[in-house]
């Protein structure tokens, strides 16, 4: 496992650089929103992964409460920490997109507010 970590890390870095290139340069410009739509390549996937991680966190937490399984506790801890990172990316990129498109940084919509509280 120790030998595979640098290889996987390098491969991940290469793929992230390629994804950044494709999002910022390779993708065509959207007709009505222009270049600001490119933020969706980070905004939407981070929302999906963040909510998926908190769904896994819920399942692992319930499993830990029922069976007192220490592995479930570790899974719950890890998914909560990484889920916070992904939803933070989501909550930062959303207003960056919304300001030029809607003319407002934040609206106190129930979905946005509950994600912020989460």
C-alpha positions in Angstrom: 0.0 0.0 0.0 2.8 2.4 0.8 4.3 1.9 -2.7 1.0 2.6 -4.4 0.3 5.9 -2.7 2.8 8.0 -4.7 1.6 6.5 -7.9 -2.1 7.1 -7.1 -1.3 10.6 -5.8 0.5 11.5 -9.0 -2.3 10.0 -11.2 -4.9 12.0 -9.1 -2.9 15.2 -9.6 -2.6 14.7 -13.3 -6.4 14.0 -13.6 -7.2 17.1 -11.5 -5.1 19.3 -13.7 -6.7 17.8 -16.8 -10.2 18.4 -15.4 -9.3 22.0 -14.5 -8.1 22.5 -18.1 -11.2 21.0 -19.6 -13.5 23.0 -17.3 -11.8 26.4 -17.9 -10.5 26.1 -21.4 -11.7 22.9 -23.2 -15.4 23.3 -22.6 -17.4 25.5 -25.0 -18.7 28.8 -23.7 -22.4 28.7 -22.9 -24.5 31.1 -25.0 -26.6 32.9 -22.4 -24.4 32.8 -19.2 -21.0 33.0 -20.9 -17.9 31.9 -19.0 -19.6 32.0 -15.6 -21.3 28.7 -16.3 -17.9 26.9 -16.1 -18.2 27.0 -12.3 -20.9 24.4 -12.6 -18.2 21.8 -13.4 -17.2 22.2 -9.7 -20.4 23.4 -8.1 -22.8 20.5 -9.0 -20.4 17.6 -8.5 -19.3 19.0 -5.1 -23.0 19.2 -4.1 -23.7 15.6 -5.2 -20.7 14.2 -3.5 -21.2 16.3 -0.3 -24.8 15.1 0.1 -23.9 11.5 -0.7 -21.2 11.6 2.0 -23.7 12.8 4.5 -26.1 10.1 3.5 -23.3 7.6 4.1 -22.6 9.3 7.4 -26.2 8.9 8.5 -26.1 5.2 7.7 -22.8 4.6 9.5 -24.0 6.6 12.5 -27.2 4.5 12.8 -25.1 1.3 12.4 -22.8 2.5 15.1 -25.7 3.3 17.5 -27.3 -0.1 16.9 -24.2 -2.4 16.9 -21.4 -0.2 18.5 -19.2 -1.1 15.5 -16.0 0.9 15.7 -15.5 0.8 12.0 -18.9 2.4 11.4 -17.8 5.2 13.8 -14.7 5.8 11.8 -16.7 5.8 8.6 -19.1 8.3 10.1 -16.2 10.6 11.2 -14.4 10.5 7.9 -17.5 11.1 5.8 -18.5 14.0 8.0 -15.2 15.7 7.6 -14.9 15.2 3.8 -18.6 16.1 3.4 -18.0 19.4 5.1 -15.2 20.2 2.6 -17.3 19.3 -0.4 -20.4 21.3 0.8 -18.1 24.2 1.6 -16.9 24.2 -2.0 -20.6 24.1 -3.0 -21.6 27.0 -0.8 -18.7 29.1 -2.0 -19.1 28.5 -5.7 -22.9 28.9 -5.7 -22.9 32.6 -4.9 -20.0 33.2 -7.2 -22.2 31.9 -10.0 -25.4 33.4 -8.8 -24.2 37.0 -8.6 -23.7 37.6 -12.3 -26.6 35.4 -13.3 -29.3 36.4 -10.8 -27.9 39.7 -9.5 -27.9 38.5 -5.9 -25.2 36.7 -3.8 -27.5 34.8 -1.5 -31.2 34.1 -1.1 -32.5 32.7 2.1 -34.1 29.8 0.4 -34.8 26.7 2.6 -32.4 24.5 0.6 -29.6 26.9 0.8 -30.1 27.7 4.5 -30.4 24.1 5.5 -27.2 23.3 3.6 -25.4 26.2 5.4 -26.7 25.0 8.8 -25.6 21.4 7.9 
